[in-house]
């Protein structure tokens, strides 16, 4: 795991939007790793690396932000 300091927060996350974000990150990492093993398209591997880093930044932000539903005004 690239974010070991956040492991507990990630494992405790229950918000659907957080879980979707984590799933997207997992899928991107797995796809990138498959491409790396094949070694036939380094440009595509770099693009997946960039995507993974971007999603990591969203994961870090998601762990420090309240749920989007907290912003809704409920009468």
MITOR-385056 format. One record per residue: residue number from 1; residue in one letter; x negated, y negated, z of N, C-alpha, C in turn. Coordinates in nm, 3 decimals. Layout:
! MITOR-385056
zapa nr:NUM | rest:a | n.east:X | n.north:Y | n.up:Z | ca.east:X | ca.north:Y | ca.up:Z | c.east:X | c.north:Y | c.up:Z
...
This chain:
! MITOR-385056
zapa nr:1 | rest:x | n.east:-0.085 | n.north:0.118 | n.up:0.000 | ca.east:0.000 | ca.north:0.000 | ca.up:0.000 | c.east:-0.089 | c.north:-0.124 | c.up:0.000
zapa nr:2 | rest:x | n.east:-0.058 | n.north:-0.218 | n.up:-0.087 | ca.east:-0.140 | ca.north:-0.338 | ca.up:-0.099 | c.east:-0.112 | c.north:-0.439 | c.up:0.011
zapa nr:3 | rest:x | n.east:-0.002 | n.north:-0.427 | n.up:0.079 | ca.east:0.035 | ca.north:-0.524 | ca.up:0.182 | c.east:0.049 | c.north:-0.455 | c.up:0.318
zapa nr:4 | rest:x | n.east:-0.059 | n.north:-0.395 | n.up:0.369 | ca.east:-0.046 | ca.north:-0.317 | ca.up:0.493 | c.east:0.001 | c.north:-0.399 | c.up:0.612
zapa nr:5 | rest:x | n.east:-0.033 | n.north:-0.528 | n.up:0.614 | ca.east:0.008 | ca.north:-0.612 | ca.up:0.726 | c.east:0.159 | c.north:-0.636 | c.up:0.726
zapa nr:6 | rest:x | n.east:0.225 | n.north:-0.607 | n.up:0.616 | ca.east:0.369 | ca.north:-0.627 | ca.up:0.606 | c.east:0.446 | c.north:-0.495 | c.up:0.607
zapa nr:7 | rest:x | n.east:0.377 | n.north:-0.386 | n.up:0.625 | ca.east:0.439 | ca.north:-0.254 | ca.up:0.615 | c.east:0.562 | c.north:-0.241 | c.up:0.706
zapa nr:8 | rest:x | n.east:0.551 | n.north:-0.282 | n.up:0.832 | ca.east:0.663 | ca.north:-0.269 | ca.up:0.925 | c.east:0.781 | c.north:-0.353 | c.up:0.879
zapa nr:9 | rest:x | n.east:0.756 | n.north:-0.476 | n.up:0.838 | ca.east:0.864 | ca.north:-0.562 | ca.up:0.789 | c.east:0.932 | c.north:-0.501 | c.up:0.667
zapa nr:10 | rest:x | n.east:0.852 | n.north:-0.450 | n.up:0.576 | ca.east:0.906 | ca.north:-0.391 | ca.up:0.454 | c.east:0.989 | c.north:-0.267 | c.up:0.487
zapa nr:11 | rest:x | n.east:0.938 | n.north:-0.183 | n.up:0.575 | ca.east:1.010 | ca.north:-0.061 | ca.up:0.611 | c.east:1.139 | c.north:-0.091 | c.up:0.686
zapa nr:12 | rest:x | n.east:1.145 | n.north:-0.204 | n.up:0.757 | ca.east:1.265 | ca.north:-0.241 | ca.up:0.833 | c.east:1.366 | c.north:-0.320 | c.up:0.750
zapa nr:13 | rest:x | n.east:1.328 | n.north:-0.360 | n.up:0.629 | ca.east:1.417 | ca.north:-0.441 | ca.up:0.545 | c.east:1.543 | c.north:-0.363 | c.up:0.511
zapa nr:14 | rest:x | n.east:1.655 | n.north:-0.431 | n.up:0.515 | ca.east:1.784 | ca.north:-0.369 | ca.up:0.484 | c.east:1.867 | c.north:-0.449 | c.up:0.384
zapa nr:15 | rest:x | n.east:1.823 | n.north:-0.570 | n.up:0.357 | ca.east:1.899 | ca.north:-0.655 | ca.up:0.265 | c.east:1.891 | c.north:-0.597 | c.up:0.125
zapa nr:16 | rest:x | n.east:2.004 | n.north:-0.584 | n.up:0.056 | ca.east:2.003 | ca.north:-0.526 | ca.up:-0.079 | c.east:1.908 | c.north:-0.599 | c.up:-0.175
zapa nr:17 | rest:x | n.east:1.900 | n.north:-0.731 | n.up:-0.167 | ca.east:1.812 | ca.north:-0.805 | ca.up:-0.258 | c.east:1.665 | c.north:-0.774 | c.up:-0.230
zapa nr:18 | rest:x | n.east:1.630 | n.north:-0.749 | n.up:-0.103 | ca.east:1.493 | ca.north:-0.711 | ca.up:-0.070 | c.east:1.463 | c.north:-0.572 | c.up:-0.123
zapa nr:19 | rest:x | n.east:1.556 | n.north:-0.480 | n.up:-0.102 | ca.east:1.536 | ca.north:-0.343 | ca.up:-0.148 | c.east:1.520 | c.north:-0.337 | c.up:-0.299
zapa nr:20 | rest:x | n.east:1.598 | n.north:-0.418 | n.up:-0.372 | ca.east:1.584 | ca.north:-0.424 | ca.up:-0.518 | c.east:1.447 | c.north:-0.477 | c.up:-0.558
zapa nr:21 | rest:x | n.east:1.400 | n.north:-0.576 | n.up:-0.486 | ca.east:1.268 | ca.north:-0.632 | ca.up:-0.513 | c.east:1.159 | c.north:-0.529 | c.up:-0.491
zapa nr:22 | rest:x | n.east:1.168 | n.north:-0.454 | n.up:-0.382 | ca.east:1.069 | ca.north:-0.350 | ca.up:-0.352 | c.east:1.073 | c.north:-0.240 | c.up:-0.458
zapa nr:23 | rest:x | n.east:1.193 | n.north:-0.207 | n.up:-0.504 | ca.east:1.205 | ca.north:-0.104 | ca.up:-0.607 | c.east:1.142 | c.north:-0.152 | c.up:-0.739
zapa nr:24 | rest:x | n.east:1.166 | n.north:-0.278 | n.up:-0.772 | ca.east:1.106 | ca.north:-0.334 | ca.up:-0.894 | c.east:0.954 | c.north:-0.331 | c.up:-0.886
zapa nr:25 | rest:x | n.east:0.902 | n.north:-0.363 | n.up:-0.768 | ca.east:0.757 | ca.north:-0.361 | ca.up:-0.749 | c.east:0.703 | c.north:-0.219 | c.up:-0.765
zapa nr:26 | rest:x | n.east:0.770 | n.north:-0.123 | n.up:-0.705 | ca.east:0.727 | ca.north:0.016 | ca.up:-0.715 | c.east:0.727 | c.north:0.062 | c.up:-0.860
zapa nr:27 | rest:x | n.east:0.831 | n.north:0.028 | n.up:-0.934 | ca.east:0.840 | ca.north:0.069 | ca.up:-1.074 | c.east:0.728 | c.north:0.005 | c.up:-1.157
zapa nr:28 | rest:x | n.east:0.699 | n.north:-0.122 | n.up:-1.132 | ca.east:0.593 | ca.north:-0.190 | ca.up:-1.207 | c.east:0.457 | c.north:-0.129 | c.up:-1.177
zapa nr:29 | rest:x | n.east:0.431 | n.north:-0.098 | n.up:-1.050 | ca.east:0.303 | ca.north:-0.038 | ca.up:-1.013 | c.east:0.288 | c.north:0.100 | c.up:-1.076
zapa nr:30 | rest:x | n.east:0.395 | n.north:0.180 | n.up:-1.073 | ca.east:0.388 | ca.north:0.314 | ca.up:-1.131 | c.east:0.364 | c.north:0.307 | c.up:-1.281
zapa nr:31 | rest:x | n.east:0.432 | n.north:0.215 | n.up:-1.350 | ca.east:0.413 | ca.north:0.200 | ca.up:-1.494 | c.east:0.270 | c.north:0.155 | c.up:-1.525
zapa nr:32 | rest:x | n.east:0.221 | n.north:0.058 | n.up:-1.448 | ca.east:0.083 | ca.north:0.011 | ca.up:-1.467 | c.east:-0.017 | c.north:0.125 | c.up:-1.447
zapa nr:33 | rest:x | n.east:0.003 | n.north:0.203 | n.up:-1.343 | ca.east:-0.089 | ca.north:0.313 | ca.up:-1.314 | c.east:-0.089 | c.north:0.419 | c.up:-1.424
zapa nr:34 | rest:x | n.east:0.030 | n.north:0.445 | n.up:-1.480 | ca.east:0.038 | ca.north:0.540 | ca.up:-1.593 | c.east:-0.041 | c.north:0.487 | c.up:-1.712
zapa nr:35 | rest:x | n.east:-0.027 | n.north:0.358 | n.up:-1.739 | ca.east:-0.100 | ca.north:0.297 | ca.up:-1.851 | c.east:-0.251 | c.north:0.300 | c.up:-1.826
zapa nr:36 | rest:x | n.east:-0.292 | n.north:0.276 | n.up:-1.704 | ca.east:-0.435 | ca.north:0.280 | ca.up:-1.672 | c.east:-0.494 | c.north:0.418 | c.up:-1.699
zapa nr:37 | rest:x | n.east:-0.420 | n.north:0.522 | n.up:-1.663 | ca.east:-0.470 | ca.north:0.658 | ca.up:-1.685 | c.east:-0.487 | c.north:0.689 | c.up:-1.833
zapa nr:38 | rest:x | n.east:-0.400 | n.north:0.632 | n.up:-1.915 | ca.east:-0.408 | ca.north:0.659 | ca.up:-2.061 | c.east:-0.518 | c.north:0.579 | c.up:-2.128
zapa nr:39 | rest:x | n.east:-0.552 | n.north:0.464 | n.up:-2.075 | ca.east:-0.661 | ca.north:0.378 | ca.up:-2.124 | c.east:-0.653 | c.north:0.344 | c.up:-2.272
zapa nr:40 | rest:x | n.east:-0.535 | n.north:0.329 | n.up:-2.324 | ca.east:-0.529 | ca.north:0.298 | ca.up:-2.467 | c.east:-0.487 | c.north:0.155 | c.up:-2.495
zapa nr:41 | rest:x | n.east:-0.434 | n.north:0.085 | n.up:-2.397 | ca.east:-0.388 | ca.north:-0.051 | ca.up:-2.421 | c.east:-0.422 | c.north:-0.139 | c.up:-2.301
zapa nr:42 | rest:x | n.east:-0.545 | n.north:-0.188 | n.up:-2.297 | ca.east:-0.591 | ca.north:-0.266 | ca.up:-2.183 | c.east:-0.517 | c.north:-0.398 | c.up:-2.169
zapa nr:43 | rest:x | n.east:-0.471 | n.north:-0.454 | n.up:-2.281 | ca.east:-0.395 | ca.north:-0.579 | ca.up:-2.274 | c.east:-0.264 | c.north:-0.556 | c.up:-2.199
zapa nr:44 | rest:x | n.east:-0.199 | n.north:-0.446 | n.up:-2.228 | ca.east:-0.074 | ca.north:-0.414 | ca.up:-2.159 | c.east:-0.099 | c.north:-0.386 | c.up:-2.011
zapa nr:45 | rest:x | n.east:-0.209 | n.north:-0.322 | n.up:-1.978 | ca.east:-0.244 | ca.north:-0.297 | ca.up:-1.838 | c.east:-0.262 | c.north:-0.431 | c.up:-1.766
zapa nr:46 | rest:x | n.east:-0.329 | n.north:-0.526 | n.up:-1.829 | ca.east:-0.348 | ca.north:-0.659 | ca.up:-1.769 | c.east:-0.214 | c.north:-0.728 | c.up:-1.747
zapa nr:47 | rest:x | n.east:-0.123 | n.north:-0.713 | n.up:-1.843 | ca.east:0.010 | ca.north:-0.774 | ca.up:-1.827 | c.east:0.083 | c.north:-0.713 | c.up:-1.708
zapa nr:48 | rest:x | n.east:0.073 | n.north:-0.581 | n.up:-1.693 | ca.east:0.136 | ca.north:-0.516 | ca.up:-1.577 | c.east:0.067 | c.north:-0.558 | c.up:-1.448
zapa nr:49 | rest:x | n.east:-0.065 | n.north:-0.575 | n.up:-1.450 | ca.east:-0.136 | ca.north:-0.624 | ca.up:-1.331 | c.east:-0.080 | c.north:-0.760 | c.up:-1.290
zapa nr:50 | rest:x | n.east:-0.063 | n.north:-0.849 | n.up:-1.387 | ca.east:-0.010 | ca.north:-0.982 | ca.up:-1.359 | c.east:0.132 | c.north:-0.973 | c.up:-1.304
zapa nr:51 | rest:x | n.east:0.212 | n.north:-0.886 | n.up:-1.363 | ca.east:0.350 | ca.north:-0.869 | ca.up:-1.316 | c.east:0.352 | c.north:-0.818 | c.up:-1.173
zapa nr:52 | rest:x | n.east:0.266 | n.north:-0.722 | n.up:-1.143 | ca.east:0.259 | ca.north:-0.667 | ca.up:-1.007 | c.east:0.220 | c.north:-0.775 | c.up:-0.906
zapa nr:53 | rest:x | n.east:0.123 | n.north:-0.859 | n.up:-0.942 | ca.east:0.080 | ca.north:-0.966 | ca.up:-0.852 | c.east:0.195 | c.north:-1.065 | c.up:-0.830
zapa nr:54 | rest:x | n.east:0.267 | n.north:-1.098 | n.up:-0.936 | ca.east:0.381 | ca.north:-1.189 | ca.up:-0.923 | c.east:0.488 | c.north:-1.130 | c.up:-0.832
zapa nr:55 | rest:x | n.east:0.518 | n.north:-1.003 | n.up:-0.849 | ca.east:0.619 | ca.north:-0.940 | ca.up:-0.764 | c.east:0.569 | c.north:-0.933 | c.up:-0.620
zapa nr:56 | rest:x | n.east:0.440 | n.north:-0.905 | n.up:-0.600 | ca.east:0.385 | ca.north:-0.905 | ca.up:-0.464 | c.east:0.409 | c.north:-1.039 | c.up:-0.397
zapa nr:57 | rest:x | n.east:0.388 | n.north:-1.148 | n.up:-0.470 | ca.east:0.412 | ca.north:-1.280 | ca.up:-0.413 | c.east:0.559 | c.north:-1.298 | c.up:-0.375
zapa nr:58 | rest:x | n.east:0.648 | n.north:-1.245 | n.up:-0.455 | ca.east:0.792 | ca.north:-1.251 | ca.up:-0.422 | c.east:0.821 | c.north:-1.166 | c.up:-0.298
zapa nr:59 | rest:x | n.east:0.756 | n.north:-1.052 | n.up:-0.287 | ca.east:0.775 | ca.north:-0.966 | ca.up:-0.169 | c.east:0.729 | c.north:-1.041 | c.up:-0.044
zapa nr:60 | rest:x | n.east:0.613 | n.north:-1.103 | n.up:-0.051 | ca.east:0.562 | ca.north:-1.179 | ca.up:0.064 | c.east:0.661 | c.north:-1.289 | c.up:0.101
zapa nr:61 | rest:x | n.east:0.710 | n.north:-1.360 | n.up:0.001 | ca.east:0.808 | ca.north:-1.465 | ca.up:0.028 | c.east:0.937 | c.north:-1.410 | c.up:0.086
zapa nr:62 | rest:x | n.east:0.980 | n.north:-1.295 | n.up:0.035 | ca.east:1.104 | ca.north:-1.235 | ca.up:0.082 | c.east:1.095 | c.north:-1.194 | c.up:0.228
zapa nr:63 | rest:x | n.east:0.977 | n.north:-1.160 | n.up:0.274 | ca.east:0.961 | ca.north:-1.118 | ca.up:0.412 | c.east:0.963 | c.north:-1.237 | c.up:0.508
zapa nr:64 | rest:x | n.east:0.947 | n.north:-1.358 | n.up:0.454 | ca.east:0.944 | ca.north:-1.477 | ca.up:0.538 | c.east:1.066 | c.north:-1.565 | c.up:0.519
zapa nr:65 | rest:x | n.east:1.160 | n.north:-1.522 | n.up:0.435 | ca.east:1.280 | ca.north:-1.601 | ca.up:0.410 | c.east:1.402 | c.north:-1.532 | c.up:0.467
zapa nr:66 | rest:x | n.east:1.498 | n.north:-1.612 | n.up:0.512 | ca.east:1.624 | ca.north:-1.551 | ca.up:0.553 | c.east:1.699 | c.north:-1.501 | c.up:0.430
zapa nr:67 | rest:x | n.east:1.794 | n.north:-1.416 | n.up:0.453 | ca.east:1.876 | ca.north:-1.363 | ca.up:0.345 | c.east:1.945 | c.north:-1.476 | c.up:0.271
zapa nr:68 | rest:x | n.east:1.960 | n.north:-1.464 | n.up:0.137 | ca.east:2.032 | ca.north:-1.567 | ca.up:0.063 | c.east:2.174 | c.north:-1.587 | c.up:0.114
zapa nr:69 | rest:x | n.east:2.233 | n.north:-1.486 | n.up:0.175 | ca.east:2.369 | ca.north:-1.500 | ca.up:0.226 | c.east:2.375 | c.north:-1.594 | c.up:0.346
zapa nr:70 | rest:x | n.east:2.260 | n.north:-1.619 | n.up:0.411 | ca.east:2.257 | ca.north:-1.712 | ca.up:0.523 | c.east:2.282 | c.north:-1.856 | c.up:0.477
zapa nr:71 | rest:x | n.east:2.268 | n.north:-1.881 | n.up:0.349 | ca.east:2.289 | ca.north:-2.015 | ca.up:0.297 | c.east:2.435 | c.north:-2.043 | c.up:0.264
zapa nr:72 | rest:x | n.east:2.518 | n.north:-1.941 | n.up:0.265 | ca.east:2.658 | ca.north:-1.959 | ca.up:0.232 | c.east:2.733 | c.north:-2.020 | c.up:0.349
zapa nr:73 | rest:x | n.east:2.821 | n.north:-2.113 | n.up:0.319 | ca.east:2.903 | ca.north:-2.174 | ca.up:0.422 | c.east:3.034 | c.north:-2.097 | c.up:0.426
zapa nr:74 | rest:x | n.east:3.059 | n.north:-2.030 | n.up:0.535 | ca.east:3.181 | ca.north:-1.952 | ca.up:0.550 | c.east:3.271 | c.north:-2.027 | c.up:0.647
zapa nr:75 | rest:x | n.east:3.393 | n.north:-2.068 | n.up:0.600 | ca.east:3.484 | ca.north:-2.145 | ca.up:0.687 | c.east:3.539 | c.north:-2.062 | c.up:0.801
